[in-house]
Amino acid sequence: MSVEFKDYYQVLGVDRNATAAEIKKAFRKLARKFHPDVAKDKAKAEGKFREINEANEVLGDPDKRRKYDALGVDWNRPDRQTTQQEGGFDGGPGEASEFNFDGTGFSAFFEQFFSSHGRASDDSVHFSRTGERGMGGETVAQHGHDIESDILVTLDEALQGSTRMIRLQRADPRAGQSAIQTLRVKIPPGVREAQLIRLAGKGQEGMGGGNSGNLYLRVVFAKHPDFRVRDADLYYDLVLSPWEAVLGASVHIPTLEGAVSLKIPAGTKAERQFRLRGKGLLTTGGTRGNLFAIVSIQVPSHLTPEEKKLWESLAAISTFNPRRAS
């Protein structure tokens, strides 16, 4: 199967020497732009959103980023491919069945190098098709290997549930044959990060009358531009101006169902948490977790001459001293 190289730095629009903070900033900016909830062309945005998430999944993880950088521009050189096969991407030339996926939210490039794609109990992506024989020469029934792959799930899907169609390609390099099967995958409401979705009998075929193995799809949450996930709770960074924190304000907070209004009381301090009950993900008991808005206060970095005079006037008359014990 032909694999197209993915330039994740180009996808996020960052330099190869970009810091972790720069990568995070670039991802959040693009994710907000192409999030299906806000984009006009939802079909096109969904594909772009998943591409951005894939790039962030690799470049935002130090170990995956090191592995990606080590591939280099000559990643598909024949001797490199041999090394990858010896390192676990192949199960032996000419005697293996290979599984490839489409529709999981990840590209073939990610599937090959960064996914749990095709894993079985022996950590092999490809599986031997050679049967075993008993002492009398008869073929012994063998249960087919289970296989795994990752599936990218948005927080909206985790909350509401969804049905996805994926394509599973089973290739037998020795026989020069391949077959493609379309599978309906039901993502249940309340699904958790790293949870395995089981498709019974969709793994490697058994030998000698043995049952087929299962296909397990490991859930990977798509990174959201606004929220962090902890169990069933969501966390949102609420940035306030100094005057909003001092005087109080009414601000709009995003949720998975749309923006809601939150009243900020006067004298709000940094790191204060506001809890929005029932605005999180589903719990194991079927109730909703909470959304926590965590306050940070941002000061203006550029002032007009008039603004500067006002701040100076405030400084001259204010009795507040943050270094004095209250």
Phi and psi restraints in degrees (value plus and minus 20) as a CYANA .aco file:
   2 SER   PHI     -90.5   -50.5
   2 SER   PSI     113.6   153.6
   3 VAL   PHI    -138.3   -98.3
   3 VAL   PSI     103.5   143.5
   4 GLU   PHI    -110.2   -70.2
   4 GLU   PSI     109.6   149.6
   5 PHE   PHI     -85.9   -45.9
   5 PHE   PSI     118.8   158.8
   6 LYS   PHI    -130.0   -90.0
   6 LYS   PSI      99.4   139.4
   7 ASP   PHI    -108.6   -68.6
   7 ASP   PSI      72.5   112.5
   8 TYR   PHI     -87.0   -47.0
   8 TYR   PSI     -49.9    -9.9
   9 TYR   PHI     -84.8   -44.8
   9 TYR   PSI     -60.5   -20.5
  10 GLN   PHI     -88.0   -48.0
  10 GLN   PSI     -57.7   -17.7
  11 VAL   PHI     -78.8   -38.8
  11 VAL   PSI     -63.1   -23.1
  12 LEU   PHI    -107.6   -67.6
  12 LEU   PSI     -29.2    10.8
  13 GLY   PHI      50.8    90.8
  13 GLY   PSI      16.9    56.9
  14 VAL   PHI    -143.2  -103.2
  14 VAL   PSI     141.1   181.1
  15 ASP   PHI     -94.9   -54.9
  15 ASP   PSI     136.2   176.2
  16 ARG   PHI     -85.0   -45.0
  16 ARG   PSI     -40.1    -0.1
  17 ASN   PHI    -117.4   -77.4
  17 ASN   PSI      -5.9    34.1
  18 ALA   PHI     -79.7   -39.7
  18 ALA   PSI     123.1   163.1
  19 THR   PHI     -97.2   -57.2
  19 THR   PSI     147.0   187.0
  20 ALA   PHI     -80.2   -40.2
  20 ALA   PSI     -57.6   -17.6
  21 ALA   PHI     -86.4   -46.4
  21 ALA   PSI     -59.5   -19.5
  22 GLU   PHI     -87.1   -47.1
  22 GLU   PSI     -57.8   -17.8
  23 ILE   PHI     -85.4   -45.4
  23 ILE   PSI     -63.9   -23.9
  24 LYS   PHI     -82.3   -42.3
  24 LYS   PSI     -63.4   -23.4
  25 LYS   PHI     -84.1   -44.1
  25 LYS   PSI     -63.8   -23.8
  26 ALA   PHI     -84.3   -44.3
  26 ALA   PSI     -61.4   -21.4
  27 PHE   PHI     -82.1   -42.1
  27 PHE   PSI     -67.9   -27.9
  28 ARG   PHI     -82.8   -42.8
  28 ARG   PSI     -58.6   -18.6
  29 LYS   PHI     -84.1   -44.1
  29 LYS   PSI     -66.4   -26.4
  30 LEU   PHI     -91.3   -51.3
  30 LEU   PSI     -58.5   -18.5
  31 ALA   PHI     -83.9   -43.9
  31 ALA   PSI     -58.0   -18.0
  32 ARG   PHI     -85.5   -45.5
  32 ARG   PSI     -57.2   -17.2
  33 LYS   PHI     -88.6   -48.6
  33 LYS   PSI     -59.8   -19.8
  34 PHE   PHI    -127.2   -87.2
  34 PHE   PSI     -10.2    29.8
  35 HIS   PHI     -81.6   -41.6
  35 HIS   PSI     109.4   149.4
  36 PRO   PHI     -75.5   -35.5
  36 PRO   PSI     -44.9    -4.9
  37 ASP   PHI     -90.7   -50.7
  37 ASP   PSI     -44.1    -4.1
  38 VAL   PHI    -134.5   -94.5
  38 VAL   PSI     -37.8     2.2
  39 ALA   PHI     -95.3   -55.3
  39 ALA   PSI     127.0   167.0
  40 LYS   PHI     -93.2   -53.2
  40 LYS   PSI     -65.2   -25.2
  41 ASP   PHI    -114.2   -74.2
  41 ASP   PSI      70.2   110.2
  42 LYS   PHI     -86.2   -46.2
  42 LYS   PSI     -58.1   -18.1
  43 ALA   PHI     -83.8   -43.8
  43 ALA   PSI     -66.1   -26.1
  44 LYS   PHI     -88.9   -48.9
  44 LYS   PSI     -59.2   -19.2
  45 ALA   PHI     -84.9   -44.9
  45 ALA   PSI     -57.3   -17.3
  46 GLU   PHI     -81.1   -41.1
  46 GLU   PSI     -63.7   -23.7
  47 GLY   PHI     -84.2   -44.2
  47 GLY   PSI     -62.8   -22.8
  48 LYS   PHI     -86.3   -46.3
  48 LYS   PSI     -59.4   -19.4
  49 PHE   PHI     -81.8   -41.8
  49 PHE   PSI     -62.0   -22.0
  50 ARG   PHI     -88.3   -48.3
  50 ARG   PSI     -56.8   -16.8
  51 GLU   PHI     -83.8   -43.8
  51 GLU   PSI     -62.3   -22.3
  52 ILE   PHI     -84.2   -44.2
  52 ILE   PSI     -61.5   -21.5
  53 ASN   PHI     -83.7   -43.7
  53 ASN   PSI     -59.9   -19.9
  54 GLU   PHI     -82.7   -42.7
  54 GLU   PSI     -65.2   -25.2
  55 ALA   PHI     -80.2   -40.2
  55 ALA   PSI     -62.8   -22.8
  56 ASN   PHI     -88.9   -48.9
  56 ASN   PSI     -53.9   -13.9
  57 GLU   PHI     -79.8   -39.8
  57 GLU   PSI     -55.1   -15.1
  58 VAL   PHI    -107.2   -67.2
  58 VAL   PSI     -74.0   -34.0
  59 LEU   PHI     -93.6   -53.6
  59 LEU   PSI     -42.9    -2.9
  60 GLY   PHI    -103.4   -63.4
  60 GLY   PSI     -25.9    14.1
  61 ASP   PHI    -130.7   -90.7
  61 ASP   PSI      96.4   136.4
  62 PRO   PHI     -74.0   -34.0
  62 PRO   PSI     -62.3   -22.3
  63 ASP   PHI     -87.9   -47.9
  63 ASP   PSI     -65.3   -25.3
  64 LYS   PHI     -86.8   -46.8
  64 LYS   PSI     -55.8   -15.8
  65 ARG   PHI     -85.7   -45.7
  65 ARG   PSI     -61.1   -21.1
  66 ARG   PHI     -82.3   -42.3
  66 ARG   PSI     -61.4   -21.4
  67 LYS   PHI     -84.8   -44.8
  67 LYS   PSI     -61.4   -21.4
  68 TYR   PHI     -84.5   -44.5
  68 TYR   PSI     -66.3   -26.3
  69 ASP   PHI     -83.4   -43.4
  69 ASP   PSI     -51.6   -11.6
  70 ALA   PHI     -90.4   -50.4
  70 ALA   PSI     -43.8    -3.8
  71 LEU   PHI     -83.5   -43.5
  71 LEU   PSI     -62.5   -22.5
  72 GLY   PHI      50.4    90.4
  72 GLY   PSI     159.7   199.7
  73 VAL   PHI     -91.2   -51.2
  73 VAL   PSI     -41.2    -1.2
  74 ASP   PHI    -120.7   -80.7
  74 ASP   PSI      17.0    57.0
  75 TRP   PHI     -77.8   -37.8
  75 TRP   PSI     -50.6   -10.6
  76 ASN   PHI    -121.3   -81.3
  76 ASN   PSI      -0.2    39.8
  77 ARG   PHI     -81.3   -41.3
  77 ARG   PSI     124.4   164.4
  78 PRO   PHI     -73.3   -33.3
  78 PRO   PSI     -62.2   -22.2
  79 ASP   PHI     -88.7   -48.7
  79 ASP   PSI     -49.4    -9.4
  80 ARG   PHI     -88.2   -48.2
  80 ARG   PSI     -61.9   -21.9
  81 GLN   PHI     -81.6   -41.6
  81 GLN   PSI     -58.9   -18.9
  82 THR   PHI     -82.1   -42.1
  82 THR   PSI     -63.1   -23.1
  83 THR   PHI     -82.6   -42.6
  83 THR   PSI     -60.3   -20.3
  84 GLN   PHI     -85.0   -45.0
  84 GLN   PSI     -58.4   -18.4
  85 GLN   PHI     -85.5   -45.5
  85 GLN   PSI     -63.1   -23.1
  86 GLU   PHI     -85.4   -45.4
  86 GLU   PSI     -47.6    -7.6
  87 GLY   PHI    -105.3   -65.3
  87 GLY   PSI     -18.4    21.6
  88 GLY   PHI     104.7   144.7
  88 GLY   PSI     -21.3    18.7
  89 PHE   PHI    -107.2   -67.2
  89 PHE   PSI     -25.5    14.5
  90 ASP   PHI    -157.2  -117.2
  90 ASP   PSI     134.5   174.5
  91 GLY   PHI    -131.4   -91.4
  91 GLY   PSI      -9.1    30.9
  92 GLY   PHI     104.0   144.0
  92 GLY   PSI     107.8   147.8
  93 PRO   PHI     -87.3   -47.3
  93 PRO   PSI     117.2   157.2
  94 GLY   PHI      58.1    98.1
  94 GLY   PSI     -18.5    21.5
  95 GLU   PHI    -161.3  -121.3
  95 GLU   PSI      11.2    51.2
  96 ALA   PHI    -155.6  -115.6
  96 ALA   PSI     134.2   174.2
  97 SER   PHI    -121.0   -81.0
  97 SER   PSI     121.0   161.0
  98 GLU   PHI    -139.7   -99.7
  98 GLU   PSI     122.7   162.7
  99 PHE   PHI    -140.3  -100.3
  99 PHE   PSI     108.1   148.1
 100 ASN   PHI    -148.5  -108.5
 100 ASN   PSI     129.2   169.2
 101 PHE   PHI    -143.3  -103.3
 101 PHE   PSI     130.1   170.1
 102 ASP   PHI    -161.6  -121.6
 102 ASP   PSI     114.0   154.0
 103 GLY   PHI      83.7   123.7
 103 GLY   PSI     -17.1    22.9
 104 THR   PHI    -103.9   -63.9
 104 THR   PSI     -26.4    13.6
 105 GLY   PHI      79.0   119.0
 105 GLY   PSI     -25.2    14.8
 106 PHE   PHI    -139.5   -99.5
 106 PHE   PSI     129.1   169.1
 107 SER   PHI     -95.3   -55.3
 107 SER   PSI     145.7   185.7
 108 ALA   PHI     -81.7   -41.7
 108 ALA   PSI     -53.0   -13.0
 109 PHE   PHI     -83.6   -43.6
 109 PHE   PSI     -66.4   -26.4
 110 PHE   PHI     -84.6   -44.6
 110 PHE   PSI     -62.7   -22.7
 111 GLU   PHI     -75.6   -35.6
 111 GLU   PSI     -62.2   -22.2
 112 GLN   PHI     -93.0   -53.0
 112 GLN   PSI     -56.9   -16.9
 113 PHE   PHI    -128.7   -88.7
 113 PHE   PSI     -43.5    -3.5
 114 PHE   PHI    -149.1  -109.1
 114 PHE   PSI     -26.5    13.5
 115 SER   PHI    -113.0   -73.0
 115 SER   PSI     147.6   187.6
 116 SER   PHI    -102.5   -62.5
 116 SER   PSI      -1.5    38.5
 117 HIS   PHI     -67.7   -27.7
 117 HIS   PSI     103.8   143.8
 118 GLY   PHI      55.8    95.8
 118 GLY   PSI     -11.3    28.7
 119 ARG   PHI     -89.4   -49.4
 119 ARG   PSI     121.8   161.8
 120 ALA   PHI    -148.5  -108.5
 120 ALA   PSI    -187.7  -147.7
 121 SER   PHI     -84.6   -44.6
 121 SER   PSI     -42.4    -2.4
 122 ASP   PHI    -120.8   -80.8
 122 ASP   PSI      -6.1    33.9
 123 ASP   PHI      38.9    78.9
 123 ASP   PSI       9.1    49.1
 124 SER   PHI    -124.4   -84.4
 124 SER   PSI     118.8   158.8
 125 VAL   PHI     -97.8   -57.8
 125 VAL   PSI     -50.8   -10.8
 126 HIS   PHI    -133.6   -93.6
 126 HIS   PSI     128.5   168.5
 127 PHE   PHI    -145.5  -105.5
 127 PHE   PSI     117.2   157.2
 128 SER   PHI     -83.8   -43.8
 128 SER   PSI     119.7   159.7
 129 ARG   PHI    -124.0   -84.0
 129 ARG   PSI      -7.2    32.8
 130 THR   PHI    -103.3   -63.3
 130 THR   PSI     103.7   143.7
 131 GLY   PHI    -100.1   -60.1
 131 GLY   PSI     146.2   186.2
 132 GLU   PHI    -126.3   -86.3
 132 GLU   PSI     131.7   171.7
 133 ARG   PHI    -141.4  -101.4
 133 ARG   PSI     125.4   165.4
 134 GLY   PHI     -97.8   -57.8
 134 GLY   PSI    -196.1  -156.1
 135 MET   PHI     -85.2   -45.2
 135 MET   PSI     -48.5    -8.5
 136 GLY   PHI    -108.3   -68.3
 136 GLY   PSI     -15.8    24.2
 137 GLY   PHI      72.1   112.1
 137 GLY   PSI     -27.0    13.0
 138 GLU   PHI     -95.0   -55.0
 138 GLU   PSI     132.0   172.0
 139 THR   PHI     -93.7   -53.7
 139 THR   PSI     109.9   149.9
 140 VAL   PHI    -110.2   -70.2
 140 VAL   PSI     113.6   153.6
 141 ALA   PHI     -84.1   -44.1
 141 ALA   PSI     111.7   151.7
 142 GLN   PHI    -143.4  -103.4
 142 GLN   PSI     111.0   151.0
 143 HIS   PHI     -92.5   -52.5
 143 HIS   PSI     114.0   154.0
 144 GLY   PHI     -86.7   -46.7
 144 GLY   PSI     131.3   171.3
 145 HIS   PHI     -84.8   -44.8
 145 HIS   PSI     124.9   164.9
 146 ASP   PHI     -94.5   -54.5
 146 ASP   PSI     128.2   168.2
 147 ILE   PHI    -147.8  -107.8
 147 ILE   PSI     137.0   177.0
 148 GLU   PHI    -150.3  -110.3
 148 GLU   PSI     133.0   173.0
 149 SER   PHI    -170.5  -130.5
 149 SER   PSI     148.3   188.3
 150 ASP   PHI    -115.5   -75.5
 150 ASP   PSI     129.4   169.4
 151 ILE   PHI    -152.2  -112.2
 151 ILE   PSI     107.5   147.5
 152 LEU   PHI    -103.2   -63.2
 152 LEU   PSI     103.0   143.0
 153 VAL   PHI    -142.4  -102.4
 153 VAL   PSI     109.3   149.3
 154 THR   PHI     -99.2   -59.2
 154 THR   PSI     142.7   182.7
 155 LEU   PHI     -85.2   -45.2
 155 LEU   PSI     -52.0   -12.0
 156 ASP   PHI     -83.3   -43.3
 156 ASP   PSI     -61.8   -21.8
 157 GLU   PHI     -86.2   -46.2
 157 GLU   PSI     -58.5   -18.5
 158 ALA   PHI     -83.1   -43.1
 158 ALA   PSI     -53.1   -13.1
 159 LEU   PHI    -100.9   -60.9
 159 LEU   PSI     -69.2   -29.2
 160 GLN   PHI    -113.4   -73.4
 160 GLN   PSI     -41.9    -1.9
 161 GLY   PHI      61.6   101.6
 161 GLY   PSI     141.0   181.0
 162 SER   PHI    -184.3  -144.3
 162 SER   PSI     151.6   191.6
 163 THR   PHI    -141.9  -101.9
 163 THR   PSI     106.7   146.7
 164 ARG   PHI    -139.1   -99.1
 164 ARG   PSI     128.1   168.1
 165 MET   PHI    -128.0   -88.0
 165 MET   PSI     104.8   144.8
 166 ILE   PHI    -140.9  -100.9
 166 ILE   PSI     135.7   175.7
 167 ARG   PHI    -130.5   -90.5
 167 ARG   PSI     111.5   151.5
 168 LEU   PHI    -133.5   -93.5
 168 LEU   PSI      99.1   139.1
 169 GLN   PHI    -122.8   -82.8
 169 GLN   PSI     103.1   143.1
 170 ARG   PHI    -126.6   -86.6
 170 ARG   PSI      96.6   136.6
 171 ALA   PHI    -136.7   -96.7
 171 ALA   PSI     118.1   158.1
 172 ASP   PHI    -137.2   -97.2
 172 ASP   PSI      73.5   113.5
 173 PRO   PHI     -77.4   -37.4
 173 PRO   PSI     -53.6   -13.6
 174 ARG   PHI     -84.7   -44.7
 174 ARG   PSI     -62.0   -22.0
 175 ALA   PHI    -108.7   -68.7
 175 ALA   PSI     -29.5    10.5
 176 GLY   PHI      47.8    87.8
 176 GLY   PSI      10.1    50.1
 177 GLN   PHI    -143.6  -103.6
 177 GLN   PSI     134.8   174.8
 178 SER   PHI    -170.6  -130.6
 178 SER   PSI     132.3   172.3
 179 ALA   PHI    -154.7  -114.7
 179 ALA   PSI     122.1   162.1
 180 ILE   PHI    -134.7   -94.7
 180 ILE   PSI     109.8   149.8
 181 GLN   PHI    -143.3  -103.3
 181 GLN   PSI     113.1   153.1
 182 THR   PHI    -114.4   -74.4
 182 THR   PSI     107.3   147.3
 183 LEU   PHI    -138.8   -98.8
 183 LEU   PSI     119.2   159.2
 184 ARG   PHI    -113.0   -73.0
 184 ARG   PSI     101.4   141.4
 185 VAL   PHI    -132.5   -92.5
 185 VAL   PSI     100.5   140.5
 186 LYS   PHI    -115.4   -75.4
 186 LYS   PSI      98.3   138.3
 187 ILE   PHI    -115.1   -75.1
 187 ILE   PSI      91.8   131.8
 188 PRO   PHI     -95.7   -55.7
 188 PRO   PSI     127.5   167.5
 189 PRO   PHI     -78.4   -38.4
 189 PRO   PSI     117.9   157.9
 190 GLY   PHI      67.7   107.7
 190 GLY   PSI     -11.0    29.0
 191 VAL   PHI     -80.8   -40.8
 191 VAL   PSI     128.1   168.1
 192 ARG   PHI    -130.8   -90.8
 192 ARG   PSI     135.3   175.3
 193 GLU   PHI     -77.5   -37.5
 193 GLU   PSI     114.9   154.9
 194 ALA   PHI      54.3    94.3
 194 ALA   PSI     -19.5    20.5
 195 GLN   PHI     -87.2   -47.2
 195 GLN   PSI     124.9   164.9
 196 LEU   PHI    -118.7   -78.7
 196 LEU   PSI     105.4   145.4
 197 ILE   PHI    -116.2   -76.2
 197 ILE   PSI     102.0   142.0
 198 ARG   PHI    -118.5   -78.5
 198 ARG   PSI     108.6   148.6
 199 LEU   PHI    -134.0   -94.0
 199 LEU   PSI      80.8   120.8
 200 ALA   PHI     -83.5   -43.5
 200 ALA   PSI     114.2   154.2
 201 GLY   PHI      53.9    93.9
 201 GLY   PSI      -9.6    30.4
 202 LYS   PHI    -123.0   -83.0
 202 LYS   PSI      -6.2    33.8
 203 GLY   PHI    -109.8   -69.8
 203 GLY   PSI    -169.1  -129.1
 204 GLN   PHI     -89.5   -49.5
 204 GLN   PSI     121.3   161.3
 205 GLU   PHI     -87.6   -47.6
 205 GLU   PSI     126.1   166.1
 206 GLY   PHI     -95.0   -55.0
 206 GLY   PSI     149.0   189.0
 207 MET   PHI    -138.6   -98.6
 207 MET   PSI     125.6   165.6
 208 GLY   PHI      41.4    81.4
 208 GLY   PSI      14.4    54.4
 209 GLY   PHI      68.9   108.9
 209 GLY   PSI     -17.7    22.3
 210 GLY   PHI     -92.2   -52.2
 210 GLY   PSI     135.2   175.2
 211 ASN   PHI     -90.2   -50.2
 211 ASN   PSI     133.0   173.0
 212 SER   PHI     -93.5   -53.5
 212 SER   PSI     133.2   173.2
 213 GLY   PHI     -96.7   -56.7
 213 GLY   PSI    -197.8  -157.8
 214 ASN   PHI    -126.4   -86.4
 214 ASN   PSI     137.9   177.9
 215 LEU   PHI    -124.7   -84.7
 215 LEU   PSI     108.4   148.4
 216 TYR   PHI    -137.1   -97.1
 216 TYR   PSI     105.7   145.7
 217 LEU   PHI    -125.5   -85.5
 217 LEU   PSI      97.4   137.4
 218 ARG   PHI    -107.8   -67.8
 218 ARG   PSI     103.6   143.6
 219 VAL   PHI     -94.0   -54.0
 219 VAL   PSI     107.1   147.1
 220 VAL   PHI    -139.2   -99.2
 220 VAL   PSI      99.0   139.0
 221 PHE   PHI     -92.0   -52.0
 221 PHE   PSI     110.8   150.8
 222 ALA   PHI     -86.6   -46.6
 222 ALA   PSI     111.7   151.7
 223 LYS   PHI     -83.8   -43.8
 223 LYS   PSI     112.6   152.6
 224 HIS   PHI    -117.1   -77.1
 224 HIS   PSI     121.7   161.7
 225 PRO   PHI     -86.8   -46.8
 225 PRO   PSI     -39.2     0.8
 226 ASP   PHI    -132.6   -92.6
 226 ASP   PSI     -51.6   -11.6
 227 PHE   PHI    -134.4   -94.4
 227 PHE   PSI     126.4   166.4
 228 ARG   PHI    -128.9   -88.9
 228 ARG   PSI     129.4   169.4
 229 VAL   PHI    -132.1   -92.1
 229 VAL   PSI     113.9   153.9
 230 ARG   PHI    -158.9  -118.9
 230 ARG   PSI      87.0   127.0
 231 ASP   PHI      36.5    76.5
 231 ASP   PSI    -141.0  -101.0
 232 ALA   PHI    -118.3   -78.3
 232 ALA   PSI     -16.9    23.1
 233 ASP   PHI    -117.3   -77.3
 233 ASP   PSI     129.3   169.3
 234 LEU   PHI    -133.5   -93.5
 234 LEU   PSI     128.0   168.0
 235 TYR   PHI    -146.8  -106.8
 235 TYR   PSI     113.0   153.0
 236 TYR   PHI    -147.6  -107.6
 236 TYR   PSI     113.4   153.4
 237 ASP   PHI    -105.4   -65.4
 237 ASP   PSI      90.4   130.4
 238 LEU   PHI    -117.1   -77.1
 238 LEU   PSI      90.1   130.1
 239 VAL   PHI    -114.7   -74.7
 239 VAL   PSI     104.3   144.3
 240 LEU   PHI    -135.1   -95.1
 240 LEU   PSI     131.7   171.7
 241 SER   PHI    -100.0   -60.0
 241 SER   PSI     140.7   180.7
 242 PRO   PHI     -77.3   -37.3
 242 PRO   PSI     -60.3   -20.3
 243 TRP   PHI     -91.5   -51.5
 243 TRP   PSI     -51.1   -11.1
 244 GLU   PHI     -86.5   -46.5
 244 GLU   PSI     -60.9   -20.9
 245 ALA   PHI     -87.5   -47.5
 245 ALA   PSI     -58.5   -18.5
 246 VAL   PHI     -97.1   -57.1
 246 VAL   PSI     -66.6   -26.6
 247 LEU   PHI    -112.8   -72.8
 247 LEU   PSI     -37.7     2.3
 248 GLY   PHI      70.7   110.7
 248 GLY   PSI     138.9   178.9
 249 ALA   PHI    -186.1  -146.1
 249 ALA   PSI     150.6   190.6
 250 SER   PHI    -137.1   -97.1
 250 SER   PSI     100.1   140.1
 251 VAL   PHI    -143.8  -103.8
 251 VAL   PSI     139.8   179.8
 252 HIS   PHI    -119.1   -79.1
 252 HIS   PSI     111.4   151.4
 253 ILE   PHI    -133.3   -93.3
 253 ILE   PSI     109.5   149.5
 254 PRO   PHI     -93.8   -53.8
 254 PRO   PSI     124.6   164.6
 255 THR   PHI    -152.7  -112.7
 255 THR   PSI     154.7   194.7
 256 LEU   PHI     -88.0   -48.0
 256 LEU   PSI     -37.1     2.9
 257 GLU   PHI    -126.5   -86.5
 257 GLU   PSI     -14.7    25.3
 258 GLY   PHI     103.3   143.3
 258 GLY   PSI     149.4   189.4
 259 ALA   PHI     -93.6   -53.6
 259 ALA   PSI     126.1   166.1
 260 VAL   PHI    -148.8  -108.8
 260 VAL   PSI     138.5   178.5
 261 SER   PHI    -110.7   -70.7
 261 SER   PSI     117.3   157.3
 262 LEU   PHI    -148.2  -108.2
 262 LEU   PSI     108.6   148.6
 263 LYS   PHI    -108.0   -68.0
 263 LYS   PSI     103.5   143.5
 264 ILE   PHI    -118.6   -78.6
 264 ILE   PSI      97.4   137.4
 265 PRO   PHI     -92.9   -52.9
 265 PRO   PSI     134.5   174.5
 266 ALA   PHI     -81.2   -41.2
 266 ALA   PSI     123.7   163.7
 267 GLY   PHI      60.0   100.0
 267 GLY   PSI       1.4    41.4
 268 THR   PHI     -89.6   -49.6
 268 THR   PSI     113.0   153.0
 269 LYS   PHI    -120.0   -80.0
 269 LYS   PSI     138.9   178.9
 270 ALA   PHI     -81.7   -41.7
 270 ALA   PSI     126.9   166.9
 271 GLU   PHI      56.5    96.5
 271 GLU   PSI     -19.5    20.5
 272 ARG   PHI     -85.9   -45.9
 272 ARG   PSI     122.4   162.4
 273 GLN   PHI    -130.6   -90.6
 273 GLN   PSI     111.4   151.4
 274 PHE   PHI    -127.5   -87.5
 274 PHE   PSI     109.7   149.7
 275 ARG   PHI    -121.4   -81.4
 275 ARG   PSI     104.5   144.5
 276 LEU   PHI    -124.6   -84.6
 276 LEU   PSI      82.1   122.1
 277 ARG   PHI     -84.3   -44.3
 277 ARG   PSI     117.7   157.7
 278 GLY   PHI      51.6    91.6
 278 GLY   PSI      -2.6    37.4
 279 LYS   PHI    -127.7   -87.7
 279 LYS   PSI      -6.3    33.7
 280 GLY   PHI    -116.7   -76.7
 280 GLY   PSI    -173.8  -133.8
 281 LEU   PHI    -108.9   -68.9
 281 LEU   PSI     157.3   197.3
 282 LEU   PHI     -95.5   -55.5
 282 LEU   PSI     119.9   159.9
 283 THR   PHI    -107.4   -67.4
 283 THR   PSI     151.2   191.2
 284 THR   PHI     -83.6   -43.6
 284 THR   PSI     -43.8    -3.8
 285 GLY   PHI    -105.8   -65.8
 285 GLY   PSI     -20.7    19.3
 286 GLY   PHI      72.3   112.3
 286 GLY   PSI     -24.5    15.5
 287 THR   PHI    -106.8   -66.8
 287 THR   PSI     158.0   198.0
 288 ARG   PHI    -121.5   -81.5
 288 ARG   PSI     120.6   160.6
 289 GLY   PHI     -93.1   -53.1
 289 GLY   PSI    -192.1  -152.1
 290 ASN   PHI    -131.9   -91.9
 290 ASN   PSI     142.1   182.1
 291 LEU   PHI    -130.2   -90.2
 291 LEU   PSI     104.2   144.2
 292 PHE   PHI    -128.0   -88.0
 292 PHE   PSI     102.7   142.7
 293 ALA   PHI    -117.7   -77.7
 293 ALA   PSI      98.5   138.5
 294 ILE   PHI    -125.2   -85.2
 294 ILE   PSI     103.0   143.0
 295 VAL   PHI    -100.6   -60.6
 295 VAL   PSI     115.1   155.1
 296 SER   PHI    -151.0  -111.0
 296 SER   PSI     133.1   173.1
 297 ILE   PHI    -136.6   -96.6
 297 ILE   PSI     106.0   146.0
 298 GLN   PHI    -132.5   -92.5
 298 GLN   PSI     109.8   149.8
 299 VAL   PHI    -116.5   -76.5
 299 VAL   PSI     131.1   171.1
 300 PRO   PHI     -87.1   -47.1
 300 PRO   PSI     117.0   157.0
 301 SER   PHI    -109.7   -69.7
 301 SER   PSI     -38.6     1.4
 302 HIS   PHI    -151.0  -111.0
 302 HIS   PSI     113.0   153.0
 303 LEU   PHI    -142.1  -102.1
 303 LEU   PSI     121.2   161.2
 304 THR   PHI     -96.3   -56.3
 304 THR   PSI     141.2   181.2
 305 PRO   PHI     -74.7   -34.7
 305 PRO   PSI     -59.0   -19.0
 306 GLU   PHI     -86.5   -46.5
 306 GLU   PSI     -62.4   -22.4
 307 GLU   PHI     -82.3   -42.3
 307 GLU   PSI     -61.0   -21.0
 308 LYS   PHI     -82.2   -42.2
 308 LYS   PSI     -60.3   -20.3
 309 LYS   PHI     -84.3   -44.3
 309 LYS   PSI     -58.5   -18.5
 310 LEU   PHI     -86.0   -46.0
 310 LEU   PSI     -61.2   -21.2
 311 TRP   PHI     -85.3   -45.3
 311 TRP   PSI     -58.8   -18.8
 312 GLU   PHI     -86.1   -46.1
 312 GLU   PSI     -57.7   -17.7
 313 SER   PHI     -85.4   -45.4
 313 SER   PSI     -61.0   -21.0
 314 LEU   PHI     -83.8   -43.8
 314 LEU   PSI     -62.5   -22.5
 315 ALA   PHI     -82.6   -42.6
 315 ALA   PSI     -53.7   -13.7
 316 ALA   PHI     -92.6   -52.6
 316 ALA   PSI     -52.5   -12.5
 317 ILE   PHI    -122.5   -82.5
 317 ILE   PSI     -33.7     6.3
 318 SER   PHI     -95.2   -55.2
 318 SER   PSI     120.7   160.7
 319 THR   PHI    -118.2   -78.2
 319 THR   PSI     -18.8    21.2
 320 PHE   PHI     -94.3   -54.3
 320 PHE   PSI     111.4   151.4
 321 ASN   PHI    -152.7  -112.7
 321 ASN   PSI      86.7   126.7
 322 PRO   PHI     -85.8   -45.8
 322 PRO   PSI     -36.4     3.6
 323 ARG   PHI    -113.3   -73.3
 323 ARG   PSI     -22.3    17.7
 324 ARG   PHI    -113.8   -73.8
 324 ARG   PSI     112.6   152.6
 325 ALA   PHI     -82.2   -42.2
 325 ALA   PSI     113.1   153.1
